[in-house]
Amino acid sequence: MTDPGEVRASDAEREAVVEQLRVASVEGRLTLAELTDRTEAAYTATTHSELAMLTQDLPGAGVAAPMPAAAPPGKKRRWFVGVMGDSKRRGTWRIDQELGAVAVMGDVVLDLREAEVRTDRVEILAVSVMGDVKIIVPDGVYVDLDGMAIMGDKKVNVMQAPPGMSVPVVRVQAYAVMGDVKVIGDSQAQPLQRGFAAWREHWRRLHGDDWREIGRQIRSQNRELRRQLRDDHGLGRGY
């Protein structure tokens, strides 16, 4: 009899898990990095057990959750400003509205990797006048960069997911005048050891194998143990 966990996953089941992850992110249960990691893993999962691992610490798809609090009236954008100085936001923080970054002969750094994103997408207005705005995102998100640069530069250096995947979206409207607006991914920034990726990497270091193969080995060992228990039980009864 086939182990239920080894039943092959369908495209519809993968998409359902991706939607469950997106809802969990909007509810504040996952950071942007965790959402990106798990979304990528969902699209590459081949069995039900691999999909179940991605949502085992989340409420079921049919469980109602409190609605996120609305942004205060009149406060439509949260600003980070560096005028002849630096403004940096890293670590765990909450994004529940549009963001604005202004660098005037200074630097602004927004690290979104550990942020709790309470919106369907991240919207950022970035203005640089003889300064630098740097936005750090997890590799695997979709970055939509628009705007203009005059004697300056605006660019994206992020390893984006293959087309067709419903991945997190970061939309940046950039205006650079003798300055730079840059959106970079993990591979171009200081490494961040984060939840689900750290867990997978820990298993790889211990076992020297891919995490999916490890899961198959564990299930195989469990089946063998159950078989031995059945055999021992049968021998004990004189069969």
VOKE-59388 format. One line per field, with one value per residue (C-alpha): residue number from 1; chain; x, z, y. Coordinates in pm, 1 decimal. Example, Ala and Ser with C-alpha at 12.3 -4.5 7.8 and 13.67 -1.06 7.14 Angstrom:
seq <- 1|2
mol <- A|A
c1 <- 1230.0|1367.0
c3 <- 780.0|714.0
c2 <- -450.0|-106.0
END
This chain:
seq <- 1|2|3|4|5|6|7|8|9|10|11|12|13|14|15|16|17|18|19|20|21|22|23|24|25|26|27|28|29|30|31|32|33|34|35|36|37|38|39|40|41|42|43|44|45|46|47|48|49|50|51|52|53|54|55|56|57|58|59|60|61|62|63|64|65|66|67|68|69|70|71|72|73|74|75|76|77|78|79|80|81|82|83|84|85|86|87|88|89|90|91|92|93|94|95|96|97|98|99|100|101|102|103|104|105|106|107|108|109|110|111|112|113|114|115|116|117|118|119|120|121|122|123|124|125|126|127|128|129|130|131|132|133|134|135|136|137|138|139|140|141|142|143|144|145|146|147|148|149|150|151|152|153|154|155|156|157|158|159|160|161|162|163|164|165|166|167|168|169|170|171|172|173|174|175|176|177|178|179|180|181|182|183|184|185|186|187|188|189|190|191|192|193|194|195|196|197|198|199|200|201|202|203|204|205|206|207|208|209|210|211|212|213|214|215|216|217|218|219|220|221|222|223|224|225|226|227|228|229|230|231|232|233|234|235|236|237|238|239
mol <- A|A|A|A|A|A|A|A|A|A|A|A|A|A|A|A|A|A|A|A|A|A|A|A|A|A|A|A|A|A|A|A|A|A|A|A|A|A|A|A|A|A|A|A|A|A|A|A|A|A|A|A|A|A|A|A|A|A|A|A|A|A|A|A|A|A|A|A|A|A|A|A|A|A|A|A|A|A|A|A|A|A|A|A|A|A|A|A|A|A|A|A|A|A|A|A|A|A|A|A|A|A|A|A|A|A|A|A|A|A|A|A|A|A|A|A|A|A|A|A|A|A|A|A|A|A|A|A|A|A|A|A|A|A|A|A|A|A|A|A|A|A|A|A|A|A|A|A|A|A|A|A|A|A|A|A|A|A|A|A|A|A|A|A|A|A|A|A|A|A|A|A|A|A|A|A|A|A|A|A|A|A|A|A|A|A|A|A|A|A|A|A|A|A|A|A|A|A|A|A|A|A|A|A|A|A|A|A|A|A|A|A|A|A|A|A|A|A|A|A|A|A|A|A|A|A|A|A|A|A|A|A|A|A|A|A|A|A|A
c1 <- 0.0|135.8|238.3|-2.3|295.1|451.1|151.7|266.8|164.0|-34.0|10.3|-319.6|-202.0|123.5|-66.3|-299.5|0.1|152.4|-175.1|-182.2|171.8|77.0|-217.8|6.2|249.0|-26.4|-137.5|214.8|307.7|598.4|874.5|942.1|1244.7|1045.4|764.5|1013.3|1192.9|875.0|717.8|1022.7|1013.2|640.3|692.6|971.1|792.0|702.6|501.0|230.5|474.1|708.4|418.6|300.4|642.0|595.4|267.5|293.3|347.6|63.9|-314.3|-512.7|-639.4|-994.9|-907.1|-1019.3|-756.8|-788.3|-777.1|-459.4|-504.3|-558.9|-304.6|-391.0|-599.5|-386.3|-68.1|-32.9|344.6|620.4|930.7|1300.8|1512.6|1888.9|2003.5|2382.7|2359.1|2240.1|1901.1|1895.2|1619.5|1720.6|1609.6|1249.7|1000.4|649.3|539.9|168.9|177.4|375.8|736.4|932.0|1311.1|1484.6|1865.6|2009.8|2387.2|2337.2|2246.9|1923.8|1926.3|1603.7|1656.6|1325.8|1441.5|1322.0|1027.1|669.9|488.4|119.1|30.6|-1.2|309.9|572.9|547.2|848.0|909.5|1287.5|1442.8|1819.0|1984.9|2362.2|2305.9|2237.1|1923.2|1984.4|1697.3|1786.4|1540.9|1549.8|1664.3|1358.4|1117.8|993.8|1129.5|954.0|1183.0|1058.4|1140.4|1428.4|1793.5|1969.5|2346.4|2282.2|2187.9|1896.3|1943.4|1832.2|2073.3|1845.5|1822.3|1455.4|1233.2|1147.5|842.3|503.4|562.4|338.6|623.7|631.6|643.6|851.6|765.0|1007.1|947.1|1295.3|1415.9|1792.5|1967.8|2345.1|2277.6|2195.7|1891.8|1982.3|1777.9|1999.8|1941.7|2097.0|2380.3|2495.8|2445.0|2571.7|2433.6|2128.7|2085.2|1712.2|1443.9|1351.6|1668.1|1880.8|1689.2|1747.2|2114.8|2155.9|2027.0|2253.4|2559.1|2467.4|2374.6|2547.6|2237.1|1935.9|1656.1|1397.4|1612.4|1649.1|1270.2|1244.4|1503.9|1314.9|987.4|1161.3|1305.1|960.2|807.5|1080.3|1022.8|647.8|716.1|945.6|688.3|420.9|654.9|750.2|384.0|302.2|583.6|471.9|127.6|270.4|207.7
c3 <- 0.0|-94.9|191.9|178.9|214.6|-103.2|-326.3|-607.7|-577.9|-856.6|-995.2|-834.8|-494.4|-528.3|-616.6|-318.4|-83.9|-242.3|-179.5|180.9|225.6|75.1|313.1|606.5|505.7|489.8|836.2|965.9|1015.3|767.5|681.7|319.0|316.2|465.5|215.0|-74.3|49.7|105.0|-221.5|-411.8|-220.1|-293.0|-667.9|-658.2|-423.6|-574.6|-297.2|-43.7|245.9|99.3|67.7|420.6|560.8|429.0|611.9|922.6|1147.5|984.2|1038.3|787.9|468.5|608.0|946.3|981.2|1107.1|1238.6|970.6|977.3|1120.2|861.9|821.9|1020.6|820.6|632.4|675.0|333.8|310.7|560.9|493.5|543.8|481.5|475.5|424.0|442.2|665.2|678.9|735.3|765.2|842.7|896.0|1097.2|1188.1|1104.4|973.4|632.1|614.2|381.0|95.5|165.6|68.5|63.7|6.8|0.0|-42.6|-27.1|206.7|212.7|274.7|319.0|339.0|410.2|342.7|402.6|764.1|726.5|791.8|476.5|552.2|196.8|-127.4|-264.4|-148.3|-308.0|-272.5|-396.9|-403.4|-464.7|-475.7|-519.7|-506.6|-271.1|-264.9|-199.3|-154.2|-122.5|-19.7|-101.0|-92.3|-418.1|-583.0|-554.6|-863.0|-878.2|-1095.7|-1121.6|-1303.9|-1308.8|-1443.5|-1378.1|-1471.0|-1443.4|-1205.3|-1209.1|-1126.0|-1146.3|-1023.9|-930.7|-802.2|-896.8|-986.1|-999.5|-1333.8|-1515.8|-1420.1|-1045.3|-810.9|-610.1|-386.6|-577.1|-491.9|-705.2|-699.9|-859.3|-873.7|-947.7|-936.7|-999.5|-978.8|-745.0|-741.3|-667.6|-641.5|-565.5|-472.9|-366.0|-106.2|-336.7|-349.5|18.9|355.4|402.5|622.7|795.7|798.7|917.3|657.2|449.8|763.3|853.9|512.3|515.0|861.6|729.3|427.3|648.0|874.3|607.1|293.2|81.4|-51.6|201.9|-14.0|-30.1|348.2|379.6|154.9|364.5|685.7|536.2|410.6|755.9|910.7|668.2|747.3|1120.5|1080.1|874.3|1142.5|1411.6|1212.1|1159.4|1527.3|1624.8|1389.7|1528.0|1883.0|1801.0|1642.9|1278.1
c2 <- 0.0|342.4|570.0|871.7|1103.8|964.1|1036.5|1262.6|1628.1|1795.1|2146.4|2248.7|2124.4|2317.5|2635.2|2581.8|2563.9|2876.2|3063.2|2938.6|3070.0|3407.4|3441.6|3347.0|3621.8|3885.5|3770.9|3832.2|3465.9|3462.2|3706.6|3793.7|3562.5|3273.8|3328.3|3328.9|3015.7|2819.2|2931.8|2808.4|2479.6|2438.6|2468.6|2207.3|1966.2|1629.6|1458.9|1541.2|1500.3|1761.6|2006.9|1927.8|2021.8|2376.8|2442.5|2224.6|2530.4|2729.6|2715.3|2512.7|2669.8|2675.6|2829.6|3188.7|3432.1|3788.3|4054.0|4264.6|4610.6|4881.7|5158.6|5474.5|5728.2|5979.6|5776.2|5617.8|5592.3|5525.8|5735.8|5667.7|5978.9|6027.1|6389.7|6410.6|6104.6|5744.8|5584.9|5205.3|4955.5|4595.1|4294.7|4219.0|4491.0|4525.7|4649.5|4728.9|5030.5|5179.2|5280.7|5590.3|5624.7|5960.0|5997.4|6348.5|6332.5|6040.0|5669.6|5481.1|5102.1|4899.8|4529.1|4353.1|3997.7|3965.8|4202.6|4087.8|4195.6|4252.2|4354.6|4159.1|4333.4|4578.9|4924.4|5156.9|5511.0|5568.2|5912.4|5965.5|6306.3|6268.9|5979.0|5604.6|5403.8|5030.7|4784.5|4427.3|4147.1|3766.8|3610.3|3457.5|3752.8|3935.9|4290.8|4550.4|4855.9|5164.8|5536.0|5742.1|5822.1|6148.6|6127.8|5843.2|5476.2|5248.0|4873.6|4532.3|4254.2|3980.1|3612.2|3601.0|3294.4|3130.7|3273.5|3133.8|3114.8|3314.3|3466.0|3777.1|4107.2|4414.6|4718.0|5012.9|5353.3|5508.1|5861.3|5912.9|6244.7|6206.8|5917.5|5545.1|5331.9|4965.7|4654.1|4360.3|4001.0|3774.4|3674.2|4038.3|4123.3|4009.1|3655.0|3616.2|3281.2|3252.8|3013.0|2754.5|2793.3|2754.3|2437.9|2283.8|2381.8|2225.8|1892.5|1912.9|1970.0|1679.6|1429.3|1551.2|1500.0|1680.4|1737.8|1560.1|1247.3|1262.2|1267.9|962.2|779.8|855.8|731.0|416.1|351.9|400.0|148.3|-102.8|-55.2|-110.5|-424.4|-562.7|-488.9|-671.9|-969.0|-979.1|-958.2|-1244.1|-1465.1|-1395.1|-1532.7|-1848.3|-1755.3
END
